[in-house]
């Protein structure tokens, strides 16, 4: 809380956000000097409980189906970074289609972006999709083997490039592995396609016999993210659908 107080004073938000932020004045977040060095026990208990409840809300919201469309198990976060309403830099499209109309609701979106996808782009620059489950709705776990198959001519349509990146849980960190591969996509050298042109990516912890299309996973639950940079219209209008991740038959 002291870090938050000092940062908020050093980097004040827009006027509209500041008006909302003043709601937290009773917690000491706007005090000119730190009230936390000798924090009263009641306030300390309330701050601790509030932080715990906030974290729980964020973790539940990350997996909620009502925040973004879900297709084949992938949560389509194409508008997950539309919370920026005030500071539009070079290349930003100043259009209501890419702004969250509810400023208060945008605060949760901003927090979730910082938690699970820091430094993300607007959907027209990069379309993101993440998943925690396979095609059957079961939680993804590297102790199992999974495949993700793009049919012939069904690679994600991008004017730049696309990739699938592996992250562990609950920290959302990259996964150390013996081949030093943290993502796989159209720029990955040595990918092997089937005779019909389809591409099958293998997600598991143990190295397969052929590692050409292997995206290493932890020996534990994981969350991959699909990124489509400079996505074509078919991605954003929903006519292109990412295929589901399928658990291999033992």
N, C-alpha and C positions, 0 to 999 in steps of 0.2 A: 504493500500500500504506500510506503514511503517512496518507492521508485515511481509508482504511478503519480503520486502527488507532485514530485519534482519534475517529472517529464511533462505533465499537463501544464505546469507553469512555464516550462522552457519552450514547449512547442504547443501553443494554444490552438484549439481547433477553430473552425469557421464560427461566425457569430451564431448561426442557427444551432450548431452542435454545442456551443458553449452554454446557450440557454438551457438545453437539456441537461448538460453536465452539472449545472448548479443544483440539481436535485440531490446531489451527493455531498453538498456542503456540510450537513450534520455529521458526516463520517470523517470530516477533517481533510477532505481531498483538496479543498481550496484554501487551506490555512497558509499564511505566509511563512510560518515556521512549523517544523514537524511536530504533530501531536502524538507521534507513535513511539518516541523515545521512552516516554514514561506513560504508556497507554493504560487507561483505566481498565480493570479486569472485565467490566461489562462490555465496553467497546471492543476489547480484544476478542472476547468470545463471539460477539456479533459479527465481526469482520471475518473470523475464522469460519464460522458457520456459513456466512454468505458466500465466501470463496468456494467452499465445498459444494454448495448448492449450484453455484454458477458453473462449476466444472461439470457437474452431473448433467445440467441442462444442455451444455454444449455437446457432451458425448452422446446424449440421447438424440439431439437435433441432427448430428452428423449422419445418423442412421435412419432418420425419419423419412418416410416416403412422401410426406405432404409438402416438403420444401422445394423439391425439384422433380421433374418427370423421371420415371424409372422405366427403362426399356431393356429387356433381356437381362435383368439384374443390375444393369449399369445406371447409376444415378447421374443424370445429365446436368452438370453444373454450368451450363452455358451462360447463365445469368447470375452466377454466384459472386461476380465481382462488379456488379452494377451499383454497389453501395456508394461509390464516389460521386457525390452530387455537386461538389464545390471546386475541386482542384483539377481542372482538365488540362492535361499537358499536351505536347505535340503528338499528333496522330490519334487523339481521342475523338470519337464521334459524339458530338453534342446533340443527342437525339433522345427523346423520351423512351424510345424502344430499348435503350441501353442505360436507363436510370430506374432505380427502384422508386415507385411513387410514394411509398410510405417511409418517411425518414426514420421513424422510430423502429420499424421492422428492419431497416437496413443495418442497425447496430448489431443485431444478432448475426446477420450475414457477414458483417465485417469481422466479428469475433471468430466465426467459424472458418473464414478464409485464413485468418492469422493462425488458427489452430491446425488446420489440415492442408492448406494450400497457399502458403505465404508467397507473395509477389506474383500472384496470378494475373493473367491478362483478361481483357474483355473477350467475349465469345467470338467476335468477328476477327480477333487476332489469334486466339487459340481456344478451341473448344475442348473442355475437360469432361471426362466421365470417370467415376470411380465406382468400385464395387467391393462389398465385403462377403458376398455369397456367390455360390455357383448356380447352375441352371435349375437345380432342385430347391434352391433357397437355403442350402446348408452353408454354414460358415466356411470360408476358404481357410485351409490349413495345410502347410507345407509338408506335413507327414503323409499327405495324399498326393496323387499325381493328377494334373489337370491339363486340358488342351483348350486352346482358343483357335478356331479355324476360320480363316477368311477365304470364302469361295473364290474361284477364278474371277478376276475382275472386280472383286469386292473389298479390296483394301480400302481403308478410310480415305475418302476423297479430299486431298489437300493440295493447295497450290504451293506449299512449302514442304512440309514433311510430317510424318506421324510417328508416334512411339508408344510403347507400353512400359511403364516404370514400376518396379517392385518396391513396396514399402512394408516395414514390419509394423506390428501393433504392440502396445498402444502409442508408441512414440512417433510413428510415421517417419522412421529413418530408413535410409538406403540399407540394403542387405549385403554384408560382406560375403564373398563367394570365391571359389578357386580360379575362376576365369575372369574375374574383374568386370563382370557384366552387370549393370544396374538397370539397364533398359534395353529394349529391343524394338526395332522398327525398320522402316524402309531404308535407313542409312546404315544398318548393321551389316558388316561384310560377311559373306559366306552363308547367307540364309539359303535354305534348300526348299524349293517348291516341289509339289507333286507334279506328276505328268500332266494333270489337267490344269495346272497353273495355280492351284489353291496353295495357301500357306497355313501351316499348323504350328503354333507356338506352344511349347511345353513348359508348364509351371510346376516345379516340384523342388524339394530340397536336395535329394541325391542326384548326382549327375547321371543323365541318361547315356546310353551307349553312344549316341550321336548328339553332341552338344551344339550343333549348328543353330538350332532353333530353340535352345534352352534359355529360359528366363529364370535364374536361380531364385528360390524362395527360402525363407527361414523354416526351420523345423517346428513351426508354430503358426498361429493365425497370421494372415497377411492381408494387405489391401493394395491391389494394383490400380494405377491411374492410366487411362488412355488420354493422349494429347494429340490433337489434330491442329497443326499450325497453318494459319491462313485457310480455314475450312471452306469448302465450296458450299454453295447454297443448299445442296442435298443434306448436308449435316445439320444446318441450322433450321431448316424447315421440317426435319424429321423424316424425310423420305429415305435417308440412309440410316440403317440400324446396325449398331455394333452387335456382333454375334455373342451368344452367351458363353461363359466359361463352363466347361463340362468336366466332371470328375471321371477319370479313367476307370474302366472296369477292372477290378483286381483279378 
